[in-house]
Amino acid sequence: MPLTVTGTFDDGSAYQVQITGDPDRPVIGSTRAAALVELHAGESIPLTPTGPLRTLAGGDEDAVLAALRQYSNVIENRRTAHP
């Protein structure tokens, strides 16, 4: 099941993406959020405020979500079923 994330960037613009788990296209729905994930790929990202650290890779849904949390304001995230 894909993970749908709704959030805002520091400038207040909103986004909604699906985290796909696909290394070639980790998020769908916002080119800005996709660029943010691509920009930080390969960096160590804490999965929670206290860790553990994981290297950000497009196929790692947890690390992609952690990057969105670290670099934007995630308002909601939920699993969605395929139709």
A tleap script that builds the chain and sets N, CA, C and O, in Angstrom:
source leaprc.protein.ff14SB
mol = sequence {
  NMET PRO LEU THR VAL THR GLY THR PHE ASP
  ASP GLY SER ALA TYR GLN VAL GLN ILE THR
  GLY ASP PRO ASP ARG PRO VAL ILE GLY SER
  THR ARG ALA ALA ALA LEU VAL GLU LEU HIE
  ALA GLY GLU SER ILE PRO LEU THR PRO THR
  GLY PRO LEU ARG THR LEU ALA GLY GLY ASP
  GLU ASP ALA VAL LEU ALA ALA LEU ARG GLN
  TYR SER ASN VAL ILE GLU ASN ARG ARG THR
  ALA HIE CPRO
}
set mol.1.N position { 0.837 -1.174 0.000 }
set mol.1.CA position { 0.000 0.000 0.000 }
set mol.1.C position { 0.888 1.246 0.000 }
set mol.1.O position { 1.813 1.357 0.804 }
set mol.2.N position { 0.603 2.162 -0.892 }
set mol.2.CA position { 1.387 3.409 -0.907 }
set mol.2.C position { 1.098 4.250 0.334 }
set mol.2.O position { 0.046 4.135 0.964 }
set mol.3.N position { 2.051 5.079 0.652 }
set mol.3.CA position { 1.920 6.011 1.766 }
set mol.3.C position { 1.654 7.380 1.177 }
set mol.3.O position { 2.439 7.862 0.361 }
set mol.4.N position { 0.553 8.023 1.576 }
set mol.4.CA position { 0.215 9.364 1.119 }
set mol.4.C position { 0.603 10.352 2.212 }
set mol.4.O position { 0.243 10.186 3.377 }
set mol.5.N position { 1.343 11.380 1.813 }
set mol.5.CA position { 1.851 12.370 2.760 }
set mol.5.C position { 1.371 13.748 2.324 }
set mol.5.O position { 1.479 14.112 1.153 }
set mol.6.N position { 0.840 14.508 3.276 }
set mol.6.CA position { 0.440 15.894 3.051 }
set mol.6.C position { 1.308 16.766 3.953 }
set mol.6.O position { 1.513 16.452 5.125 }
set mol.7.N position { 1.817 17.863 3.393 }
set mol.7.CA position { 2.665 18.737 4.186 }
set mol.7.C position { 2.806 20.113 3.575 }
set mol.7.O position { 2.168 20.439 2.575 }
set mol.8.N position { 3.654 20.911 4.195 }
set mol.8.CA position { 3.958 22.247 3.698 }
set mol.8.C position { 5.463 22.475 3.755 }
set mol.8.O position { 6.171 21.886 4.572 }
set mol.9.N position { 5.929 23.341 2.870 }
set mol.9.CA position { 7.326 23.759 2.885 }
set mol.9.C position { 7.450 25.009 3.746 }
set mol.9.O position { 6.447 25.579 4.175 }
set mol.10.N position { 8.692 25.434 3.997 }
set mol.10.CA position { 8.935 26.596 4.860 }
set mol.10.C position { 8.238 27.860 4.371 }
set mol.10.O position { 7.878 28.718 5.177 }
set mol.11.N position { 8.042 27.985 3.057 }
set mol.11.CA position { 7.389 29.185 2.525 }
set mol.11.C position { 5.859 29.100 2.576 }
set mol.11.O position { 5.170 30.012 2.120 }
set mol.12.N position { 5.330 28.004 3.131 }
set mol.12.CA position { 3.887 27.853 3.286 }
set mol.12.C position { 3.195 27.120 2.160 }
set mol.12.O position { 2.010 26.805 2.277 }
set mol.13.N position { 3.897 26.833 1.063 }
set mol.13.CA position { 3.242 26.114 -0.030 }
set mol.13.C position { 3.010 24.658 0.363 }
set mol.13.O position { 3.870 24.009 0.957 }
set mol.14.N position { 1.836 24.171 0.018 }
set mol.14.CA position { 1.413 22.831 0.408 }
set mol.14.C position { 1.758 21.815 -0.662 }
set mol.14.O position { 1.920 22.150 -1.836 }
set mol.15.N position { 1.867 20.566 -0.235 }
set mol.15.CA position { 2.091 19.473 -1.178 }
set mol.15.C position { 1.384 18.223 -0.672 }
set mol.15.O position { 1.103 18.079 0.517 }
set mol.16.N position { 1.109 17.329 -1.605 }
set mol.16.CA position { 0.626 15.992 -1.269 }
set mol.16.C position { 1.324 15.039 -2.221 }
set mol.16.O position { 1.307 15.242 -3.435 }
set mol.17.N position { 1.939 13.999 -1.670 }
set mol.17.CA position { 2.675 13.030 -2.474 }
set mol.17.C position { 2.332 11.625 -2.027 }
set mol.17.O position { 1.831 11.398 -0.925 }
set mol.18.N position { 2.616 10.694 -2.915 }
set mol.18.CA position { 2.603 9.285 -2.560 }
set mol.18.C position { 4.043 8.814 -2.561 }
set mol.18.O position { 4.773 9.035 -3.528 }
set mol.19.N position { 4.453 8.170 -1.489 }
set mol.19.CA position { 5.773 7.553 -1.420 }
set mol.19.C position { 5.618 6.170 -2.042 }
set mol.19.O position { 4.846 5.344 -1.556 }
set mol.20.N position { 6.355 5.928 -3.117 }
set mol.20.CA position { 6.128 4.748 -3.940 }
set mol.20.C position { 6.977 3.539 -3.571 }
set mol.20.O position { 6.562 2.405 -3.811 }
set mol.21.N position { 8.154 3.754 -2.993 }
set mol.21.CA position { 9.079 2.650 -2.764 }
set mol.21.C position { 9.881 2.301 -3.994 }
set mol.21.O position { 10.684 1.369 -3.967 }
set mol.22.N position { 9.674 3.041 -5.082 }
set mol.22.CA position { 10.398 2.842 -6.339 }
set mol.22.C position { 11.670 3.683 -6.302 }
set mol.22.O position { 11.590 4.906 -6.187 }
set mol.23.N position { 12.841 3.057 -6.397 }
set mol.23.CA position { 14.085 3.831 -6.327 }
set mol.23.C position { 14.218 4.893 -7.417 }
set mol.23.O position { 14.871 5.914 -7.205 }
set mol.24.N position { 13.605 4.664 -8.581 }
set mol.24.CA position { 13.709 5.616 -9.680 }
set mol.24.C position { 12.729 6.780 -9.554 }
set mol.24.O position { 12.949 7.846 -10.129 }
set mol.25.N position { 11.672 6.579 -8.819 }
set mol.25.CA position { 10.654 7.621 -8.627 }
set mol.25.C position { 10.056 7.486 -7.226 }
set mol.25.O position { 8.952 6.968 -7.060 }
set mol.26.N position { 10.802 7.959 -6.217 }
set mol.26.CA position { 10.385 7.711 -4.837 }
set mol.26.C position { 9.098 8.399 -4.413 }
set mol.26.O position { 8.376 7.878 -3.563 }
set mol.27.N position { 8.795 9.566 -4.991 }
set mol.27.CA position { 7.540 10.248 -4.666 }
set mol.27.C position { 6.849 10.693 -5.946 }
set mol.27.O position { 7.489 11.055 -6.933 }
set mol.28.N position { 5.524 10.655 -5.898 }
set mol.28.CA position { 4.695 11.103 -7.019 }
set mol.28.C position { 3.754 12.171 -6.482 }
set mol.28.O position { 3.165 12.003 -5.415 }
set mol.29.N position { 3.612 13.265 -7.217 }
set mol.29.CA position { 2.606 14.254 -6.865 }
set mol.29.C position { 3.137 15.666 -6.711 }
set mol.29.O position { 2.387 16.620 -6.922 }
set mol.30.N position { 4.380 15.832 -6.357 }
set mol.30.CA position { 4.953 17.166 -6.195 }
set mol.30.C position { 6.391 17.126 -6.696 }
set mol.30.O position { 7.228 16.396 -6.163 }
set mol.31.N position { 6.665 17.919 -7.724 }
set mol.31.CA position { 8.034 17.946 -8.242 }
set mol.31.C position { 8.982 18.558 -7.217 }
set mol.31.O position { 10.158 18.198 -7.164 }
set mol.32.N position { 8.483 19.467 -6.417 }
set mol.32.CA position { 9.336 20.084 -5.395 }
set mol.32.C position { 9.713 19.075 -4.308 }
set mol.32.O position { 10.864 19.036 -3.875 }
set mol.33.N position { 8.766 18.272 -3.872 }
set mol.33.CA position { 9.064 17.235 -2.877 }
set mol.33.C position { 9.993 16.177 -3.481 }
set mol.33.O position { 10.895 15.683 -2.805 }
set mol.34.N position { 9.772 15.835 -4.740 }
set mol.34.CA position { 10.647 14.873 -5.408 }
set mol.34.C position { 12.072 15.411 -5.492 }
set mol.34.O position { 13.028 14.666 -5.280 }
set mol.35.N position { 12.219 16.696 -5.798 }
set mol.35.CA position { 13.541 17.318 -5.870 }
set mol.35.C position { 14.202 17.335 -4.496 }
set mol.35.O position { 15.413 17.140 -4.391 }
set mol.36.N position { 13.422 17.566 -3.445 }
set mol.36.CA position { 13.957 17.564 -2.094 }
set mol.36.C position { 14.535 16.190 -1.755 }
set mol.36.O position { 15.631 16.095 -1.204 }
set mol.37.N position { 13.802 15.131 -2.083 }
set mol.37.CA position { 14.276 13.772 -1.815 }
set mol.37.C position { 15.530 13.493 -2.632 }
set mol.37.O position { 16.499 12.940 -2.113 }
set mol.38.N position { 15.518 13.869 -3.901 }
set mol.38.CA position { 16.681 13.646 -4.759 }
set mol.38.C position { 17.900 14.429 -4.262 }
set mol.38.O position { 19.017 13.913 -4.282 }
set mol.39.N position { 17.691 15.653 -3.825 }
set mol.39.CA position { 18.775 16.498 -3.338 }
set mol.39.C position { 19.492 15.872 -2.136 }
set mol.39.O position { 20.712 15.982 -2.012 }
set mol.40.N position { 18.743 15.227 -1.268 }
set mol.40.CA position { 19.317 14.681 -0.039 }
set mol.40.C position { 19.618 13.184 -0.127 }
set mol.40.O position { 20.010 12.582 0.873 }
set mol.41.N position { 19.445 12.573 -1.295 }
set mol.41.CA position { 19.748 11.146 -1.470 }
set mol.41.C position { 21.203 10.879 -1.092 }
set mol.41.O position { 22.106 11.636 -1.445 }
set mol.42.N position { 21.399 9.800 -0.376 }
set mol.42.CA position { 22.739 9.425 0.057 }
set mol.42.C position { 23.143 9.995 1.403 }
set mol.42.O position { 24.148 9.566 1.970 }
set mol.43.N position { 22.388 10.953 1.934 }
set mol.43.CA position { 22.671 11.523 3.246 }
set mol.43.C position { 22.108 10.616 4.341 }
set mol.43.O position { 21.164 9.859 4.114 }
set mol.44.N position { 22.697 10.706 5.519 }
set mol.44.CA position { 22.160 10.001 6.678 }
set mol.44.C position { 21.009 10.807 7.243 }
set mol.44.O position { 21.152 11.994 7.534 }
set mol.45.N position { 19.869 10.156 7.397 }
set mol.45.CA position { 18.647 10.797 7.873 }
set mol.45.C position { 18.184 10.057 9.128 }
set mol.45.O position { 18.082 8.830 9.113 }
set mol.46.N position { 17.901 10.784 10.219 }
set mol.46.CA position { 17.349 10.095 11.393 }
set mol.46.C position { 15.889 9.700 11.133 }
set mol.46.O position { 15.087 10.524 10.693 }
set mol.47.N position { 15.555 8.445 11.408 }
set mol.47.CA position { 14.179 7.988 11.189 }
set mol.47.C position { 13.222 8.573 12.220 }
set mol.47.O position { 12.037 8.755 11.939 }
set mol.48.N position { 13.729 8.864 13.403 }
set mol.48.CA position { 12.965 9.523 14.462 }
set mol.48.C position { 13.853 10.624 15.034 }
set mol.48.O position { 15.041 10.673 14.715 }
set mol.49.N position { 13.320 11.492 15.854 }
set mol.49.CA position { 14.161 12.560 16.397 }
set mol.49.C position { 15.410 12.060 17.137 }
set mol.49.O position { 16.410 12.774 17.207 }
set mol.50.N position { 15.362 10.860 17.679 }
set mol.50.CA position { 16.508 10.324 18.414 }
set mol.50.C position { 17.251 9.230 17.653 }
set mol.50.O position { 18.148 8.595 18.208 }
set mol.51.N position { 16.891 9.001 16.392 }
set mol.51.CA position { 17.570 7.980 15.588 }
set mol.51.C position { 16.710 6.761 15.458 }
set mol.51.O position { 15.594 6.762 15.978 }
set mol.52.N position { 17.142 5.750 14.818 }
set mol.52.CA position { 18.455 5.508 14.232 }
set mol.52.C position { 18.622 6.243 12.903 }
set mol.52.O position { 17.651 6.704 12.302 }
set mol.53.N position { 19.877 6.339 12.458 }
set mol.53.CA position { 20.173 6.958 11.169 }
set mol.53.C position { 20.050 5.915 10.062 }
set mol.53.O position { 20.350 4.737 10.252 }
set mol.54.N position { 19.603 6.383 8.911 }
set mol.54.CA position { 19.546 5.526 7.728 }
set mol.54.C position { 19.914 6.379 6.532 }
set mol.54.O position { 19.547 7.552 6.457 }
set mol.55.N position { 20.637 5.787 5.602 }
set mol.55.CA position { 21.000 6.496 4.380 }
set mol.55.C position { 19.764 6.639 3.507 }
set mol.55.O position { 19.069 5.660 3.236 }
set mol.56.N position { 19.494 7.863 3.069 }
set mol.56.CA position { 18.321 8.130 2.249 }
set mol.56.C position { 18.498 7.530 0.864 }
set mol.56.O position { 19.406 7.902 0.120 }
set mol.57.N position { 17.623 6.604 0.532 }
set mol.57.CA position { 17.576 5.980 -0.787 }
set mol.57.C position { 16.125 5.995 -1.241 }
set mol.57.O position { 15.216 5.835 -0.426 }
set mol.58.N position { 15.904 6.186 -2.530 }
set mol.58.CA position { 14.555 6.307 -3.066 }
set mol.58.C position { 13.665 5.117 -2.810 }
set mol.58.O position { 12.448 5.270 -2.708 }
set mol.59.N position { 14.236 3.938 -2.704 }
set mol.59.CA position { 13.448 2.730 -2.487 }
set mol.59.C position { 13.095 2.479 -1.032 }
set mol.59.O position { 12.352 1.544 -0.734 }
set mol.60.N position { 13.604 3.282 -0.132 }
set mol.60.CA position { 13.377 3.110 1.299 }
set mol.60.C position { 12.267 4.062 1.752 }
set mol.60.O position { 12.519 5.238 2.012 }
set mol.61.N position { 11.051 3.550 1.844 }
set mol.61.CA position { 9.900 4.395 2.172 }
set mol.61.C position { 10.061 5.108 3.514 }
set mol.61.O position { 9.697 6.277 3.642 }
set mol.62.N position { 10.598 4.420 4.505 }
set mol.62.CA position { 10.761 5.032 5.826 }
set mol.62.C position { 11.750 6.196 5.775 }
set mol.62.O position { 11.520 7.232 6.399 }
set mol.63.N position { 12.841 6.031 5.041 }
set mol.63.CA position { 13.840 7.100 4.938 }
set mol.63.C position { 13.297 8.281 4.137 }
set mol.63.O position { 13.595 9.430 4.461 }
set mol.64.N position { 12.511 8.019 3.102 }
set mol.64.CA position { 11.909 9.105 2.323 }
set mol.64.C position { 10.948 9.896 3.207 }
set mol.64.O position { 10.955 11.127 3.180 }
set mol.65.N position { 10.128 9.208 3.981 }
set mol.65.CA position { 9.214 9.893 4.902 }
set mol.65.C position { 10.006 10.697 5.930 }
set mol.65.O position { 9.639 11.830 6.241 }
set mol.66.N position { 11.072 10.133 6.455 }
set mol.66.CA position { 11.905 10.843 7.441 }
set mol.66.C position { 12.509 12.108 6.829 }
set mol.66.O position { 12.591 13.137 7.498 }
set mol.67.N position { 12.931 12.041 5.571 }
set mol.67.CA position { 13.487 13.220 4.904 }
set mol.67.C position { 12.419 14.295 4.736 }
set mol.67.O position { 12.690 15.476 4.956 }
set mol.68.N position { 11.218 13.901 4.352 }
set mol.68.CA position { 10.132 14.875 4.230 }
set mol.68.C position { 9.836 15.506 5.585 }
set mol.68.O position { 9.572 16.705 5.666 }
set mol.69.N position { 9.877 14.706 6.651 }
set mol.69.CA position { 9.648 15.250 7.992 }
set mol.69.C position { 10.749 16.220 8.404 }
set mol.69.O position { 10.489 17.228 9.060 }
set mol.70.N position { 11.990 15.903 8.010 }
set mol.70.CA position { 13.112 16.740 8.421 }
set mol.70.C position { 13.156 18.061 7.665 }
set mol.70.O position { 13.504 19.090 8.244 }
set mol.71.N position { 12.809 18.049 6.388 }
set mol.71.CA position { 12.986 19.232 5.549 }
set mol.71.C position { 11.681 19.944 5.195 }
set mol.71.O position { 11.697 20.918 4.443 }
set mol.72.N position { 10.558 19.473 5.723 }
set mol.72.CA position { 9.275 20.148 5.524 }
set mol.72.C position { 8.401 19.851 6.738 }
set mol.72.O position { 8.804 19.120 7.643 }
set mol.73.N position { 7.221 20.418 6.746 }
set mol.73.CA position { 6.279 20.203 7.840 }
set mol.73.C position { 5.249 19.177 7.385 }
set mol.73.O position { 4.308 19.519 6.669 }
set mol.74.N position { 5.416 17.926 7.792 }
set mol.74.CA position { 4.454 16.884 7.435 }
set mol.74.C position { 3.244 17.029 8.338 }
set mol.74.O position { 3.350 16.976 9.563 }
set mol.75.N position { 2.086 17.213 7.706 }
set mol.75.CA position { 0.839 17.406 8.443 }
set mol.75.C position { 0.152 16.072 8.692 }
set mol.75.O position { -0.382 15.829 9.774 }
set mol.76.N position { 0.172 15.213 7.685 }
set mol.76.CA position { -0.534 13.933 7.786 }
set mol.76.C position { 0.164 12.919 6.896 }
set mol.76.O position { 0.666 13.260 5.825 }
set mol.77.N position { 0.193 11.669 7.347 }
set mol.77.CA position { 0.626 10.588 6.487 }
set mol.77.C position { -0.270 9.378 6.785 }
set mol.77.O position { -0.580 9.072 7.936 }
set mol.78.N position { -0.666 8.714 5.715 }
set mol.78.CA position { -1.566 7.564 5.887 }
set mol.78.C position { -1.339 6.563 4.757 }
set mol.78.O position { -0.952 6.932 3.648 }
set mol.79.N position { -1.579 5.334 5.050 }
set mol.79.CA position { -1.510 4.266 4.047 }
set mol.79.C position { -2.799 4.284 3.250 }
set mol.79.O position { -3.884 4.465 3.803 }
set mol.80.N position { -2.671 4.096 1.956 }
set mol.80.CA position { -3.853 4.062 1.103 }
set mol.80.C position { -3.881 2.759 0.325 }
set mol.80.O position { -2.846 2.283 -0.139 }
set mol.81.N position { -5.037 2.199 0.188 }
set mol.81.CA position { -5.189 0.943 -0.549 }
set mol.81.C position { -5.308 1.249 -2.038 }
set mol.81.O position { -5.830 2.288 -2.442 }
set mol.82.N position { -4.812 0.321 -2.835 }
set mol.82.CA position { -4.990 0.454 -4.285 }
set mol.82.C position { -6.458 0.188 -4.609 }
set mol.82.O position { -7.085 -0.669 -3.986 }
set mol.83.N position { -7.012 0.921 -5.583 }
set mol.83.CA position { -8.425 0.698 -5.937 }
set mol.83.C position { -8.645 -0.658 -6.563 }
set mol.83.O position { -9.774 -0.999 -6.916 }
savepdb mol mol.pdb
quit
